[in-house]
Amino acid sequence: MRVDRITTNDFEKIVPKKPLLILPVGATEAHGVHLPLGTDTFQAEFVANAISEKMENVLVAPTLPYGNHSSLKDVPGTINITFDTLRSVIIDILESFIDHGIKRILVISGHAGTSHMAAITEACRDIVSEYNVKVMFVSDYYIGSSEFVYDGDGHGGMLETSRMLAIHPDMVKKERPKGKFISADGMILRDASACIPDGIVGDTGKASSETGKRMNDHLVDTLIKMIREDLK
């Protein structure tokens, strides 16, 4: 059930049932010539909605469509918010839900950048330290990558292209580019996009909606199992 599609009275009636609140966090970031800037947002939102359809007593908050970026920060279309801003926004959102009685929270991030993940992790730790609530934070990208392993695949690559072909095929362009990751070998770069010179990592020519559906189903089923085990 989407929070933004119910009324105040509906929300008040649901809270005493101790619902799980899912906050999807996406990003607006360059994903090559073939995928939309909202790829990370659409993936996280899809997973959250799918969980709510398969489980009872679940609320899905409006998706946060911005994140913190480093490697592709300066690529046209990428919208960056700072580490501190992201951390503060997550805290503010979660505190608002907690003030209204929410006790169980799952934060799902479609973007998996290092600083982005660290900012949300810090926010969730602060929330758990301050309030008597249960909070789980995961990246659907990492869960999917752990099961569907393809050498050299990464940002905007075969897996993400496959997932988008299954979620929003109308948004995926016909081009199927290839790209590689170039390690900085410990160097701190002024322009980290040099590590992803092609804007993507992997061979998108191998992408398919069938692979995307299998991956999406795996993500949803895995998260439902985690919820039942740890967010009771």
Rosetta silent file (secondary structure, phi, psi, omega in degrees, C-alpha in Angstrom):
SEQUENCE: MRVDRITTNDFEKIVPKKPLLILPVGATEAHGVHLPLGTDTFQAEFVANAISEKMENVLVAPTLPYGNHSSLKDVPGTINITFDTLRSVIIDILESFIDHGIKRILVISGHAGTSHMAAITEACRDIVSEYNVKVMFVSDYYIGSSEFVYDGDGHGGMLETSRMLAIHPDMVKKERPKGKFISADGMILRDASACIPDGIVGDTGKASSETGKRMNDHLVDTLIKMIREDLK
SCORE:     score description
SCORE:     0.000 S_00000001
   1 L     0.000  126.189 -177.864    0.000    0.000    0.000 S_00000001
   2 E   -81.261  128.370 -179.592    1.438    3.334   -1.082 S_00000001
   3 H   -60.391  -38.780 -176.067    1.544    6.001    1.642 S_00000001
   4 H   -76.556   -1.480 -179.242    0.976    8.789   -0.868 S_00000001
   5 H  -113.090    6.716  177.261   -2.220    7.146   -2.128 S_00000001
   6 L  -116.972  168.038 -178.153   -4.068    6.794    1.174 S_00000001
   7 L   -93.202  171.104  174.428   -5.734    9.333    3.441 S_00000001
   8 H   -56.500  -45.621 -179.939   -4.852   10.515    6.932 S_00000001
   9 H   -62.581  -39.762  177.320   -7.670    8.373    8.341 S_00000001
  10 H   -60.818  -44.647 -178.923   -6.401    5.328    6.435 S_00000001
  11 H   -61.524  -45.073 -179.083   -2.914    5.866    7.834 S_00000001
  12 H   -61.924  -33.744 -179.915   -4.226    6.202   11.404 S_00000001
  13 H   -75.040  -29.596 -177.253   -6.131    2.916   11.090 S_00000001
  14 H   -79.089  -39.677 -173.372   -3.107    1.045    9.744 S_00000001
  15 H   -53.398  -42.921  179.197   -0.474    2.151   12.290 S_00000001
  16 H   -61.475  -16.848  179.005   -1.919    0.172   15.267 S_00000001
  17 H   -82.972    2.399  179.258   -1.457   -2.981   13.173 S_00000001
  18 L    56.606   58.628 -178.455    2.325   -2.396   13.338 S_00000001
  19 L   -70.927  158.668  170.040    2.950   -2.270    9.575 S_00000001
  20 E   -85.600  130.393  177.156    6.333   -2.534    7.914 S_00000001
  21 E  -102.565  122.890  176.506    7.332    0.778    6.313 S_00000001
  22 E  -106.623  124.914  175.169    9.496    0.487    3.187 S_00000001
  23 E  -109.048  107.283  174.870   11.420    3.565    2.057 S_00000001
  24 E   -81.017  134.457  176.988   12.829    3.169   -1.472 S_00000001
  25 E  -120.428  122.109 -179.191   15.832    5.384   -2.182 S_00000001
  26 L  -112.516 -144.659  178.503   16.867    5.864   -5.780 S_00000001
  27 L  -167.355  159.917  171.026   19.017    8.302   -7.713 S_00000001
  28 E  -116.519  100.814 -167.243   19.014   10.470  -10.796 S_00000001
  29 L  -147.240  144.086  177.372   22.223    9.371  -12.462 S_00000001
  30 L   -58.796  131.382  178.036   23.704    8.758  -15.896 S_00000001
  31 E  -130.958   44.305  178.423   23.364    5.126  -16.971 S_00000001
  32 L    81.416 -171.781 -175.980   24.822    5.183  -20.458 S_00000001
  33 L   -84.596   -6.686 -171.300   23.111    5.899  -23.765 S_00000001
  34 L  -112.128  -18.945 -176.845   20.514    3.150  -23.322 S_00000001
  35 E  -114.749  149.805 -179.202   19.075    3.499  -19.814 S_00000001
  36 L   -72.556  157.954  179.521   17.092    6.365  -18.224 S_00000001
  37 L   -61.615  -24.953 -178.420   18.536    8.632  -15.556 S_00000001
  38 L   -91.628   18.098 -177.068   15.990    7.241  -13.090 S_00000001
  39 H   -51.624  -48.867 -178.716   17.151    3.626  -13.430 S_00000001
  40 H   -64.791  -34.156  178.790   18.152    3.284   -9.759 S_00000001
  41 H   -68.642  -46.912 -177.790   14.880    4.879   -8.666 S_00000001
  42 H   -63.994  -36.740 -179.476   12.696    2.622  -10.822 S_00000001
  43 H   -68.038  -46.972 -179.635   14.470   -0.531   -9.639 S_00000001
  44 H   -63.958  -41.427 -179.297   14.171    0.256   -5.925 S_00000001
  45 H   -65.409  -40.545  178.477   10.552    1.332   -6.319 S_00000001
  46 H   -59.069  -48.017 -178.263    9.683   -1.833   -8.244 S_00000001
  47 H   -62.258  -44.330 -179.681   11.102   -4.059   -5.497 S_00000001
  48 H   -61.411  -46.365 -179.765    9.300   -2.140   -2.753 S_00000001
  49 H   -64.904  -38.540  179.956    5.967   -2.312   -4.555 S_00000001
  50 H   -64.942  -39.694  177.355    6.402   -6.012   -5.340 S_00000001
  51 H   -62.460  -43.591 -178.255    7.057   -6.788   -1.675 S_00000001
  52 H   -65.350  -27.314  178.227    3.923   -4.875   -0.662 S_00000001
  53 H   -77.987  -27.157 -177.514    1.887   -6.901   -3.160 S_00000001
  54 H   -94.499  -18.070 -178.636    3.165  -10.232   -1.819 S_00000001
  55 L  -119.692  150.769  174.802    3.020   -9.390    1.892 S_00000001
  56 L   -88.542  159.586  173.091    0.262   -8.059    4.102 S_00000001
  57 L    62.058   47.627  179.185    0.577   -5.053    6.393 S_00000001
  58 E  -126.303  132.393  174.301    3.189   -3.176    4.337 S_00000001
  59 E  -111.622  136.590  177.171    3.344    0.546    3.622 S_00000001
  60 E  -112.738  118.311  179.641    5.555    1.924    0.830 S_00000001
  61 L   -75.306  157.531  173.811    6.753    5.505    1.262 S_00000001
  62 L   -56.397  140.283 -176.826    7.243    7.820   -1.739 S_00000001
  63 L   -73.195  135.863  172.709   10.609    7.115   -3.334 S_00000001
  64 E   -84.118  114.767 -171.283   13.485    9.519   -2.746 S_00000001
  65 L   -93.096   13.393 -178.560   14.853   10.048   -6.292 S_00000001
  66 L  -126.286  149.663  179.828   18.207   11.688   -5.435 S_00000001
  67 E  -143.857 -175.925  178.814   21.473   10.316   -4.103 S_00000001
  68 L  -100.534  133.058 -173.392   25.131   11.027   -3.440 S_00000001
  69 L  -130.969  153.857  175.164   27.526   10.438   -6.360 S_00000001
  70 L  -130.447  -62.548 -173.636   31.249   10.462   -7.063 S_00000001
  71 L   -59.494  -40.227 -174.681   32.211    8.563  -10.226 S_00000001
  72 L  -114.991   20.471 -176.271   29.474   10.011  -12.449 S_00000001
  73 L   -57.653  -37.064 -174.730   28.762   13.234  -10.554 S_00000001
  74 L   -96.088    3.799  178.038   29.843   15.468  -13.432 S_00000001
  75 L   -79.417  133.448 -177.301   28.182   13.498  -16.226 S_00000001
  76 L   -50.871  130.176  178.863   25.204   15.390  -17.717 S_00000001
  77 L   103.159  -24.744  178.564   21.935   14.430  -16.075 S_00000001
  78 L   -73.995  126.723  179.313   23.357   13.204  -12.785 S_00000001
  79 E  -109.032  116.406 -173.472   21.838   15.139   -9.886 S_00000001
  80 E  -106.157  136.188  167.699   24.010   15.040   -6.785 S_00000001
  81 L  -117.907  150.414 -173.825   23.169   15.793   -3.163 S_00000001
  82 L   -69.853  163.048  177.036   25.896   15.920   -0.534 S_00000001
  83 H   -53.832  -50.442 -176.927   26.684   13.197    1.979 S_00000001
  84 H   -66.286  -36.641  178.248   25.383   15.311    4.855 S_00000001
  85 H   -64.859  -46.150  179.970   22.216   16.291    2.988 S_00000001
  86 H   -61.259  -46.883  179.162   21.381   12.674    2.162 S_00000001
  87 H   -57.849  -45.497 -177.771   22.047   11.565    5.730 S_00000001
  88 H   -67.264  -40.506  179.741   19.869   14.371    7.110 S_00000001
  89 H   -63.159  -43.931  179.088   17.017   13.772    4.674 S_00000001
  90 H   -61.937  -44.652  178.450   16.885   10.066    5.533 S_00000001
  91 H   -59.690  -46.716 -178.654   16.869   10.882    9.257 S_00000001
  92 H   -60.567  -44.882 -179.020   14.101   13.469    8.798 S_00000001
  93 H   -63.589  -48.698 -178.028   11.910   11.103    6.785 S_00000001
  94 H   -65.693  -39.624  177.715   12.329    8.183    9.171 S_00000001
  95 H   -62.031  -37.508  179.008   11.788   10.366   12.231 S_00000001
  96 H   -62.945  -44.137  178.220    8.540   11.648   10.754 S_00000001
  97 H   -66.228  -40.525  178.672    7.225    8.129   10.268 S_00000001
  98 H   -63.401  -40.305  177.506    8.392    7.117   13.746 S_00000001
  99 H   -59.659  -26.750  179.796    6.626   10.166   15.239 S_00000001
 100 L   -95.098    9.333  171.270    3.440    8.820   13.646 S_00000001
 101 L   106.094    1.254  179.771    3.876    5.384   15.227 S_00000001
 102 L   -73.103  134.185 -176.651    5.928    3.340   12.730 S_00000001
 103 L  -119.512  -16.992 -178.331    8.154    0.757   14.451 S_00000001
 104 E  -124.888  127.484 -173.205    9.483   -1.442   11.621 S_00000001
 105 E  -137.085  134.423  171.758   11.401    0.047    8.688 S_00000001
 106 E  -120.601  121.846  176.272   13.125   -1.310    5.585 S_00000001
 107 E  -104.569  123.489  179.888   15.234    1.106    3.536 S_00000001
 108 E  -116.090  122.239  178.436   16.025   -0.128    0.004 S_00000001
 109 E  -106.900  127.138  175.213   18.583    1.721   -2.106 S_00000001
 110 L   -82.106  -21.075  176.724   18.723    1.246   -5.858 S_00000001
 111 L   -98.559  137.684 -173.260   21.993    3.193   -6.006 S_00000001
 112 L  -123.313   25.301  176.621   25.014    1.502   -4.428 S_00000001
 113 L   -60.408  147.778 -173.823   27.770    4.139   -4.517 S_00000001
 114 H   -57.561  -51.807 -178.738   30.179    3.922   -1.578 S_00000001
 115 H   -68.287  -36.931  177.389   29.501    7.369   -0.078 S_00000001
 116 H   -58.688  -49.575  179.684   25.781    7.080   -0.793 S_00000001
 117 H   -63.920  -39.078 -179.798   25.565    3.801    1.106 S_00000001
 118 H   -64.912  -39.858 -179.671   27.662    5.175    3.965 S_00000001
 119 H   -63.193  -43.993 -179.683   25.403    8.226    4.365 S_00000001
 120 H   -70.552  -37.515  177.386   22.260    6.107    4.599 S_00000001
 121 H   -60.002  -45.627  178.327   23.968    3.616    6.915 S_00000001
 122 H   -61.249  -41.570  179.455   24.921    6.439    9.300 S_00000001
 123 H   -61.538  -45.848 -179.038   21.369    7.784    9.199 S_00000001
 124 H   -65.613  -37.395  177.320   19.886    4.383   10.013 S_00000001
 125 H   -64.734  -41.231  178.207   22.371    3.859   12.860 S_00000001
 126 H   -61.897  -40.390 -179.984   21.443    7.243   14.328 S_00000001
 127 H   -63.874  -46.014 -179.002   17.759    6.320   14.154 S_00000001
 128 H   -66.211  -33.118  178.580   18.269    2.976   15.896 S_00000001
 129 H   -69.843  -31.395 -174.038   20.396    4.648   18.584 S_00000001
 130 H   -92.308  -29.532 -172.330   17.722    7.261   19.272 S_00000001
 131 L  -127.839  155.747  178.349   14.489    5.267   18.970 S_00000001
 132 L   -88.046   74.014 -178.231   13.128    1.869   19.957 S_00000001
 133 L  -137.234  163.118  174.209   12.548    0.689   16.386 S_00000001
 134 E  -104.106  130.650 -179.796   13.779   -1.992   14.006 S_00000001
 135 E  -133.723  130.832  173.222   15.555   -0.798   10.864 S_00000001
 136 E  -119.924  136.022  178.584   17.034   -2.814    8.002 S_00000001
 137 E  -126.410  123.936 -179.779   19.040   -1.180    5.208 S_00000001
 138 E  -138.586  159.721  169.775   19.922   -3.009    1.977 S_00000001
 139 E  -110.421  123.955  179.040   20.883   -2.299   -1.607 S_00000001
 140 H   -64.465  -25.301  178.388   18.958   -4.350   -4.137 S_00000001
 141 H   -62.111  -44.976 -178.420   21.995   -4.020   -6.423 S_00000001
 142 H   -69.355  -39.327  179.241   24.202   -5.962   -4.012 S_00000001
 143 H   -63.043  -43.400  179.691   21.601   -8.653   -3.348 S_00000001
 144 H   -67.192  -42.214 -177.434   21.127   -9.201   -7.064 S_00000001
 145 H   -65.369  -29.672 -178.530   24.829   -9.151   -7.882 S_00000001
 146 H   -68.932  -25.915 -178.758   25.557  -11.808   -5.261 S_00000001
 147 H   -97.781  -40.106 -178.164   23.309  -14.302   -7.043 S_00000001
 148 L  -106.004   86.335 -174.202   23.735  -13.316  -10.690 S_00000001
 149 L   -95.232  122.178  176.296   27.497  -13.026  -11.080 S_00000001
 150 L  -131.174  123.623 -177.536   28.875  -11.990  -14.470 S_00000001
 151 L   -56.296  131.053  175.389   32.557  -11.138  -14.896 S_00000001
 152 L    77.914    5.074 -179.119   33.152   -7.495  -15.662 S_00000001
 153 L   -89.697  147.670 -179.651   29.538   -6.467  -15.165 S_00000001
 154 L  -167.405 -139.555 -174.455   28.641   -3.357  -13.189 S_00000001
 155 L   -54.224  122.629  177.952   26.986    0.032  -13.402 S_00000001
 156 L    67.244   12.547 -175.058   24.476    0.207  -16.263 S_00000001
 157 L   -85.106 -150.458 -173.947   25.678   -3.167  -17.501 S_00000001
 158 H   -62.092  -43.649 -176.836   23.975   -6.410  -18.417 S_00000001
 159 H   -67.194  -47.501  179.726   22.200   -6.953  -15.102 S_00000001
 160 H   -66.053  -36.685  177.790   20.787   -3.452  -14.746 S_00000001
 161 H   -65.267  -40.930  178.513   19.779   -3.420  -18.392 S_00000001
 162 H   -63.178  -43.725  179.963   18.039   -6.767  -17.964 S_00000001
 163 H   -62.652  -41.830  179.666   16.170   -5.565  -14.904 S_00000001
 164 H   -69.560  -31.528  175.469   14.988   -2.444  -16.690 S_00000001
 165 H   -63.990  -29.862  178.615   13.898   -4.512  -19.700 S_00000001
 166 H   -84.850  -28.136 -176.157   11.665   -6.422  -17.290 S_00000001
 167 H   -91.767  -52.742 -177.984   10.438   -3.356  -15.377 S_00000001
 168 L  -136.874   70.952 -177.334   10.158   -0.568  -17.968 S_00000001
 169 H   -59.531  -25.453 -179.934   11.044   -1.933  -21.428 S_00000001
 170 H   -69.238  -17.654 -178.538    9.629    1.226  -23.001 S_00000001
 171 H   -95.325   -6.324 -176.941   12.391    3.269  -21.352 S_00000001
 172 L   -94.977  123.876  179.805   15.312    1.156  -22.628 S_00000001
 173 L   -73.190  165.456 -177.525   16.913    2.337  -25.861 S_00000001
 174 L   -74.491  -23.558 -179.877   17.916   -0.082  -28.629 S_00000001
 175 L   -61.074  141.928  176.991   21.656    0.591  -28.259 S_00000001
 176 L  -127.484   79.496 -175.418   23.577   -2.138  -26.427 S_00000001
 177 L   -75.203  165.254  173.520   26.922   -0.562  -25.438 S_00000001
 178 E  -119.591  150.197  177.996   29.931   -2.141  -23.778 S_00000001
 179 E  -157.049  159.977 -179.835   32.088   -0.566  -21.100 S_00000001
 180 L  -131.907  158.376  176.472   34.825   -1.385  -18.629 S_00000001
 181 L   -97.353  132.448  178.464   35.947   -0.281  -15.188 S_00000001
 182 L  -113.350  114.280 -176.668   39.472    1.114  -14.855 S_00000001
 183 L   -67.274  141.589  176.820   40.856    0.933  -11.328 S_00000001
 184 L   -86.134   -3.426  177.443   42.485    4.034   -9.863 S_00000001
 185 L    52.574   45.206  175.463   44.780    1.757   -7.829 S_00000001
 186 L    88.432  -10.801  179.692   44.258    3.697   -4.642 S_00000001
 187 L   -74.655  141.927  175.452   44.596    7.152   -6.169 S_00000001
 188 L   -93.950  114.076 -172.872   42.017    9.775   -5.216 S_00000001
 189 L   -95.676  141.614  174.579   40.898   11.323   -8.473 S_00000001
 190 L   -65.315  -41.214  178.301   39.541   14.826   -9.021 S_00000001
 191 L  -118.834   95.672 -175.288   37.320   13.403  -11.771 S_00000001
 192 H   -72.385   -7.280  178.190   36.357    9.867  -10.799 S_00000001
 193 H   -66.160  -14.043  177.274   34.461    9.359  -14.057 S_00000001
 194 H   -62.138  -22.307  178.977   37.861    8.328  -15.486 S_00000001
 195 H   -76.776  -21.116  178.720   37.227    4.959  -13.835 S_00000001
 196 L  -127.808   67.735 -172.729   34.094    4.500  -15.957 S_00000001
 197 L   -62.161  -25.052 -179.208   35.124    6.131  -19.259 S_00000001
 198 L   -94.158   -2.326 -179.915   32.267    4.554  -21.215 S_00000001
 199 L    82.868  -11.656  176.951   29.632    5.517  -18.637 S_00000001
 200 L  -142.311  168.405  177.243   28.758    1.866  -18.012 S_00000001
 201 L  -131.845  115.684  178.669   30.510   -1.338  -16.972 S_00000001
 202 E   126.120 -178.902 -179.681   29.745   -4.599  -18.782 S_00000001
 203 E  -111.401  101.762 -176.364   28.330   -5.963  -22.023 S_00000001
 204 H   -75.643   -9.285  177.349   24.680   -4.950  -22.361 S_00000001
 205 H   -63.750  -18.729 -179.705   24.369   -7.012  -25.545 S_00000001
 206 H   -91.788    1.479 -176.675   23.789  -10.007  -23.269 S_00000001
 207 L   -73.444  149.852  175.887   20.827   -8.389  -21.492 S_00000001
 208 L  -154.557  152.676  177.865   17.329   -9.842  -21.677 S_00000001
 209 H   -66.029  -29.673  179.244   13.972   -9.285  -20.028 S_00000001
 210 H   -64.763  -45.307  176.612   13.968  -12.973  -19.020 S_00000001
 211 H   -63.152  -41.399  179.250   17.176  -12.520  -17.020 S_00000001
 212 H   -60.769  -42.166  179.712   15.773   -9.322  -15.555 S_00000001
 213 H   -65.339  -42.848  178.281   12.595  -11.034  -14.400 S_00000001
 214 H   -61.274  -40.775 -179.799   14.541  -13.866  -12.766 S_00000001
 215 H   -68.206  -45.110  179.138   16.736  -11.348  -10.989 S_00000001
 216 H   -61.464  -43.029  178.328   13.811   -9.194   -9.845 S_00000001
 217 H   -62.130  -41.481  178.559   11.950  -12.249   -8.554 S_00000001
 218 H   -61.938  -43.610  179.482   15.068  -13.363   -6.690 S_00000001
 219 H   -60.016  -48.610 -177.709   15.457   -9.929   -5.086 S_00000001
 220 H   -63.354  -47.432 -178.968   11.857   -9.798   -3.928 S_00000001
 221 H   -63.338  -40.728  179.458   11.851  -13.364   -2.574 S_00000001
 222 H   -63.799  -43.911 -178.958   15.185  -12.838   -0.773 S_00000001
 223 H   -68.624  -36.217  176.788   14.016   -9.632    0.871 S_00000001
 224 H   -62.450  -41.492  176.752   10.716  -11.168    1.948 S_00000001
 225 H   -62.038  -43.253  179.245   12.674  -13.962    3.641 S_00000001
 226 H   -63.921  -40.145  179.144   14.909  -11.390    5.378 S_00000001
 227 H   -62.232  -46.868 -178.025   11.875   -9.402    6.522 S_00000001
 228 H   -65.768  -28.085 -179.662   10.190  -12.482    7.992 S_00000001
 229 H   -85.401  -37.519 -169.096   13.369  -13.456    9.813 S_00000001
 230 H  -119.693  -14.054 -178.540   14.590  -10.097   11.110 S_00000001
 231 L  -119.666   40.599 -179.145   11.787   -7.506   10.909 S_00000001
 232 L   -66.845    0.000    0.000    8.989   -9.377   12.684 S_00000001
